[in-house]
Amino acid sequence: MNDGVVFWADGTSASVLACSVTGCNGSPTTIAVLPFSSTGNDFVTALAVDATDVYFGTSTQVLRCPRGGCPGGATLLCSAAYVQGYQEIALDAAHVYFLSADATQILALAK
């Protein structure tokens, strides 16, 4: 939860959703939908939110999207060669942190 809004990943539709804690009448806001690939939809495996953006990881990417949504697609921050699948994402005021592909390092990207 962040500022009265709950964010979560929906594995069925491979999407990131949001809803006010006071309710959204069964119609959450779609923040991002992951693209369909030749191997099927990727799934969100980690999620972190700050005051302006939602950061999320898949088994092959770390992405960013404004809290209001990104219908044109999320911004790719890092891809497969560097990302540990099923990673956690952590944030501070200036950086996004996640595990390296071999899980031996904590990597950081500037927001």
Residue, then its C-alpha position, 0 to 999 in steps of 0.5 A: m500500500n502506498d498513499g491509500v492505494v494498494f498495488w498488486a500483480d495479477g498472474t492471470s492477466a500478467s498485469v499490475l493493478a491498483c485500487s484505493v483502500t476505500g474500494c474501486n467497485g470491482s474495477p481496479t486500475t490497470i497500471a501495466v500489462l506485460p507483452f505477450s512473447s513467443t513463450g507466453n506472457d511473462f509474469v510480475t515477480a516483484l513489485a515496489v512503489d514510490a511517490t511517483d512510479v511503480y517498479f516491477g520485475t519479471s523473470t527477465q526484466v526490471l520495468r518502471c511505470p508511472r503510478g497512474g499507468c502506462p498504456g503505451g508500455a512500461t519503461l525497461l530499466c534492465s533486461a535478462a543478462y543482468v536480472q535474477g528471475y523471481q527477484e525482489i525489488a527495493l527502493d530508496a530516494a535515488h535508486v532501484y535495487f535488485l539481484s544480479a542474474d547469478a544472485t551474487q550481487i545486489l545491483a542498483l540503477a538510478k531512478 
